[in-house]
Amino acid sequence: MPKAIDLHCDVLYQLSTRQQPTNFATDVTLQAGLPQLKQGNIKAQVFAIFVDESIPQRERYMEAIRQIELFQTQVLAQPEMIHITDWAQLDTLEEDQIGAILSLEGCDAIDGSLHKLQTFLDAGVKLVGLTWNYANAVAHGAQEDPTQGLTAFGREVVSYLNERQIIMDVSHLNEQSFWDVLPLAKHIVASHSNARAICDHVRNLTDAQAKALIEAGGHIHLVYNPPFIERDRTDDVSIDSLVMHYRHFVNLVGVDHLGLGSDFDGIEHTVLELQNSGQTPKLLEKLQVVFSEEDVAKIAASNFERFVRAI
């Protein structure tokens, strides 16, 4: 099986919120800790900075900073983990190394400050989602009124991200924010979203969104969260059901624009036989039943590698 690149996990959130100390290097209860990443033949993992909505606004910036510190002291402390600050590093990783990439899941922590956003980018954030599921100073999330979109400050944020060559992540945007961002963003992905035509959930992409995203040069990375695979289902969801979403998108936009976006350590329920990063090869095996070996290698990593080479 080919090595894989996963565009979304919430390990940093787990490290920052669990009551019992959690060790990235050894903890078997993490879904995307070091043992799981190694077992799953993961070439690079994106680690999201996610600040829960329950945290007061005045505390969110420092909570995000704390997760960056955990990224440095726990993730990057492992000799296998290589901090990807330049996309060209993906081409120079050695066989036993794993690329570690920072993303920001929602701009709640920056409130209305481009200076705070600059701090995160200077710390190595390479992908930025403008919202989580709710509204903030930048845009409106997937659980908000779908007619409310990008704010005036949000346009400043998009412009600044373009200047810094940062990838914009649309996975958690509501529909109006998505359509507002699409013509403005220089580099754009959906890091963990599925097909709404297969599973009618606001977190999934409509066919119109998926086509427009690819036409804008973007990529779609599919998510392993059961309720986004089969509507209102949390248990007994199979890898085959997830593969149906891949088949739909391949028929719609082609195989060259798809990838992996597990959401491990951010999901309460898991797909059967796909419960952590260590089982990633099982997904790739299932994809090889439907697609060629070459196409599965594209989905696993090489599509995204080609995408970032152009940045």
BELHU-V330186 format. One record per residue. N is the residue number from 1. RES is the residue in three letters. PHI is phi in radians with two decimals (* if undefined). OMEGA is omega in whole degrees, 0 to 359 (999 if undefined). Layout:
# BELHU-V330186
n: [N	N]
res: [RES	RES]
phi: [PHI	PHI]
omega: [OMEGA	OMEGA]
This chain:
# BELHU-V330186
n: [1	2	3	4	5	6	7	8	9	10	11	12	13	14	15	16	17	18	19	20	21	22	23	24	25	26	27	28	29	30	31	32	33	34	35	36	37	38	39	40	41	42	43	44	45	46	47	48	49	50	51	52	53	54	55	56	57	58	59	60	61	62	63	64	65	66	67	68	69	70	71	72	73	74	75	76	77	78	79	80	81	82	83	84	85	86	87	88	89	90	91	92	93	94	95	96	97	98	99	100	101	102	103	104	105	106	107	108	109	110	111	112	113	114	115	116	117	118	119	120	121	122	123	124	125	126	127	128	129	130	131	132	133	134	135	136	137	138	139	140	141	142	143	144	145	146	147	148	149	150	151	152	153	154	155	156	157	158	159	160	161	162	163	164	165	166	167	168	169	170	171	172	173	174	175	176	177	178	179	180	181	182	183	184	185	186	187	188	189	190	191	192	193	194	195	196	197	198	199	200	201	202	203	204	205	206	207	208	209	210	211	212	213	214	215	216	217	218	219	220	221	222	223	224	225	226	227	228	229	230	231	232	233	234	235	236	237	238	239	240	241	242	243	244	245	246	247	248	249	250	251	252	253	254	255	256	257	258	259	260	261	262	263	264	265	266	267	268	269	270	271	272	273	274	275	276	277	278	279	280	281	282	283	284	285	286	287	288	289	290	291	292	293	294	295	296	297	298	299	300	301	302	303	304	305	306	307	308	309	310	311]
res: [MET	PRO	LYS	ALA	ILE	ASP	LEU	HIS	CYS	ASP	VAL	LEU	TYR	GLN	LEU	SER	THR	ARG	GLN	GLN	PRO	THR	ASN	PHE	ALA	THR	ASP	VAL	THR	LEU	GLN	ALA	GLY	LEU	PRO	GLN	LEU	LYS	GLN	GLY	ASN	ILE	LYS	ALA	GLN	VAL	PHE	ALA	ILE	PHE	VAL	ASP	GLU	SER	ILE	PRO	GLN	ARG	GLU	ARG	TYR	MET	GLU	ALA	ILE	ARG	GLN	ILE	GLU	LEU	PHE	GLN	THR	GLN	VAL	LEU	ALA	GLN	PRO	GLU	MET	ILE	HIS	ILE	THR	ASP	TRP	ALA	GLN	LEU	ASP	THR	LEU	GLU	GLU	ASP	GLN	ILE	GLY	ALA	ILE	LEU	SER	LEU	GLU	GLY	CYS	ASP	ALA	ILE	ASP	GLY	SER	LEU	HIS	LYS	LEU	GLN	THR	PHE	LEU	ASP	ALA	GLY	VAL	LYS	LEU	VAL	GLY	LEU	THR	TRP	ASN	TYR	ALA	ASN	ALA	VAL	ALA	HIS	GLY	ALA	GLN	GLU	ASP	PRO	THR	GLN	GLY	LEU	THR	ALA	PHE	GLY	ARG	GLU	VAL	VAL	SER	TYR	LEU	ASN	GLU	ARG	GLN	ILE	ILE	MET	ASP	VAL	SER	HIS	LEU	ASN	GLU	GLN	SER	PHE	TRP	ASP	VAL	LEU	PRO	LEU	ALA	LYS	HIS	ILE	VAL	ALA	SER	HIS	SER	ASN	ALA	ARG	ALA	ILE	CYS	ASP	HIS	VAL	ARG	ASN	LEU	THR	ASP	ALA	GLN	ALA	LYS	ALA	LEU	ILE	GLU	ALA	GLY	GLY	HIS	ILE	HIS	LEU	VAL	TYR	ASN	PRO	PRO	PHE	ILE	GLU	ARG	ASP	ARG	THR	ASP	ASP	VAL	SER	ILE	ASP	SER	LEU	VAL	MET	HIS	TYR	ARG	HIS	PHE	VAL	ASN	LEU	VAL	GLY	VAL	ASP	HIS	LEU	GLY	LEU	GLY	SER	ASP	PHE	ASP	GLY	ILE	GLU	HIS	THR	VAL	LEU	GLU	LEU	GLN	ASN	SER	GLY	GLN	THR	PRO	LYS	LEU	LEU	GLU	LYS	LEU	GLN	VAL	VAL	PHE	SER	GLU	GLU	ASP	VAL	ALA	LYS	ILE	ALA	ALA	SER	ASN	PHE	GLU	ARG	PHE	VAL	ARG	ALA	ILE]
phi: [*	-1.25	-1.15	-2.18	-2.04	-1.97	-1.53	-2.79	-2.55	-2.05	-1.01	-1.11	-1.10	-1.11	-1.10	-1.54	-2.00	-1.12	-1.22	-1.59	-0.95	-2.12	-1.88	-0.98	-1.35	-2.30	-1.26	-1.41	-1.52	-1.26	-1.53	-2.37	-1.37	-1.02	-1.05	-1.23	-1.08	-1.18	-1.12	-1.47	1.02	-1.44	-1.45	-2.65	-2.23	-1.56	-1.87	-1.46	-1.60	-2.24	-1.89	-1.10	-1.10	-1.26	-1.38	-0.97	-0.94	-1.14	-1.80	-1.22	-1.06	-1.20	-1.14	-1.13	-1.07	-1.09	-1.20	-1.12	-1.09	-1.16	-1.03	-1.30	-1.51	-1.91	-1.31	-1.27	-1.23	-1.49	-1.06	-1.29	-1.58	-1.98	-1.24	-1.54	-1.89	-2.34	-1.04	-1.06	-1.11	-1.04	-1.43	-2.00	-1.12	-1.42	-0.98	-1.67	-1.79	-2.21	-1.27	-2.05	-2.12	-1.62	-2.32	-2.01	-1.63	1.66	-1.66	-1.01	-1.26	-1.60	0.91	-2.01	-2.07	-1.20	-1.10	-1.14	-1.08	-1.02	-1.02	-1.18	-1.15	-1.14	-1.39	2.02	-1.08	-1.96	-2.29	-2.31	-1.62	-1.23	-2.40	-1.65	-1.54	-2.16	-1.32	-2.50	-1.21	-1.78	-2.84	-1.99	-1.58	-1.07	-1.60	-1.67	-0.85	-1.18	-1.64	-1.63	-2.12	-1.19	-1.53	-1.06	-1.13	-1.03	-1.15	-1.11	-1.10	-1.05	-1.06	-1.17	-1.09	-1.07	-1.05	-1.56	1.05	-1.63	-1.35	-1.64	-1.88	-1.74	-0.98	-1.78	-1.33	-1.33	-1.13	-1.15	-1.09	-0.99	-1.22	-1.25	-1.31	-0.89	-1.33	-1.69	-1.36	-1.40	-2.26	-2.52	-2.48	-1.86	-1.38	-2.75	-2.53	-2.02	-1.64	-1.19	-1.12	-1.61	-2.38	-1.36	-2.33	-1.09	-1.42	-1.69	-1.60	-1.23	-1.06	-1.11	-1.13	-1.06	-1.12	-1.13	-1.09	-1.22	-1.09	-1.47	1.59	-1.53	-2.31	-2.14	-1.96	-1.49	-1.86	-1.71	-1.35	-0.88	-1.14	-1.61	-1.78	-2.28	-0.95	1.10	-1.92	-2.09	-2.08	1.02	-1.55	-1.68	-1.05	-1.01	-1.16	-1.17	-1.05	-1.03	-1.17	-1.09	-1.07	-1.09	-1.18	-1.07	-1.16	-1.48	-2.24	1.64	-1.40	-1.31	-2.17	-2.04	-2.78	-1.90	-2.62	-0.99	1.24	-1.04	1.22	-2.10	-2.08	-1.40	-2.07	-2.27	-1.26	-1.01	1.13	-2.46	-1.67	-2.82	-1.06	-1.09	-1.72	-0.92	-1.01	-1.14	-1.13	-1.12	-1.08	-1.15	-1.16	-1.24	-1.20	-1.77	-2.03	-1.24	-1.03	-1.11	-1.19	-1.16	-1.10	-1.10	-1.09	-1.10	-2.76	-1.22	-1.03	-1.19	-1.06	-1.14	-1.04	-1.37	-1.08	-1.43	-1.47]
omega: [180	171	186	172	183	188	179	166	183	178	183	176	178	180	185	188	181	180	177	178	183	183	181	187	189	190	181	180	172	177	181	173	183	180	181	179	180	180	183	179	180	179	179	181	173	180	183	166	182	179	184	181	181	180	180	184	184	183	190	180	182	176	177	177	180	178	174	177	178	175	182	187	180	184	184	177	180	185	180	188	183	181	179	176	176	185	179	180	179	182	184	179	176	187	184	180	178	178	179	187	178	170	177	182	182	182	179	185	181	183	180	189	173	178	178	177	178	179	180	179	178	178	176	178	183	176	179	168	186	179	158	184	187	184	171	184	187	187	180	185	188	181	183	173	185	180	179	188	181	178	176	176	178	177	175	180	180	179	180	178	176	180	183	179	180	177	175	183	185	189	185	180	169	189	183	178	177	183	176	184	190	182	184	188	180	180	190	176	160	191	179	180	178	186	179	177	178	181	186	179	184	178	180	183	171	177	180	178	182	180	180	180	180	177	178	178	185	179	177	177	190	189	185	184	186	181	176	179	175	187	175	177	176	184	174	173	187	174	179	178	175	179	177	178	176	180	180	182	178	178	185	188	181	186	189	186	186	179	184	176	196	191	177	184	172	181	181	182	183	175	177	180	175	189	177	183	180	181	178	178	178	176	181	176	179	178	180	174	186	185	179	177	179	181	178	176	176	180	184	186	194	174	182	178	177	180	184	175	181	182	999]
